[in-house]
Amino acid sequence: MRLLLIGAPGAGKGTQAGLLAARLGITHISSGDLLRQHVRDMTSLGQLVKSYVDKGDLVPDGLVMDMLRKPVVAAAKSGGYVLDGFPRTVEQAEASYAVVREFGGEVQAAVHLDVTRDELVRRLLARGRGSDDTRAVIEHRLQVYLEKTVPLLEYYAGREWMFVVDGALPADAVHQDIVRRIQRLAAFSATSL
Ligand code: ADP
């Protein structure tokens, strides 16, 4: 199974991706976690991306694509992936589609985790993960989400493999909801899980 999770900062993408990876036996790939790891390890990529991540700006597409190409291709060839945090823009979606299409690794389902702005801010302030979870940076990341990622949701809207779940429910309930929707999709489209 090859899955995308799309949602605002704080929508619960990481939690749901972890649950789905365990349930479906697929690889969880988080662009944000990988970028933060590069920053912590002070790799050459980490040095290039640090200021973007700290400010809550999107890292340039080429850098994110180069970082993800290998793990995504490897996961697609061995059971599948749940991608959390990528693609985040229409441009990233189009560029990555061109890469994975060549070997039949296209995405089979995309899930939008829908959560109200008030709830997002509450969760992000409670999480306080680090330099990108301060109030000003949170506001900026939500703005970037509205400007860059909401158009991606519009771009995918209407495709039968794209669905929206209520991300404000408890994590367990959100998980069950996603699994039900994936099973229904698989039953109708002969998608193998
Ligand atoms: P959140 O979902 O809470 O915004 P992530 O962990 O997904 O956090 O991402 C953290 C930061 O990593 C983003 O603010 C951005 O700087 C960078 N980032 C993650 N994924 C991408 C991406 N696909 N394109 C560009 N930048 C990204």
Residues whose N, C-alpha, C, O or C-beta is under 5 A from the ligand:
A	BS01	ADP	A8 P9 G10 S31 G32 D33 L35 Y52 V53 G56 D57 L58 V59 V64 G85 F86 P87 R88
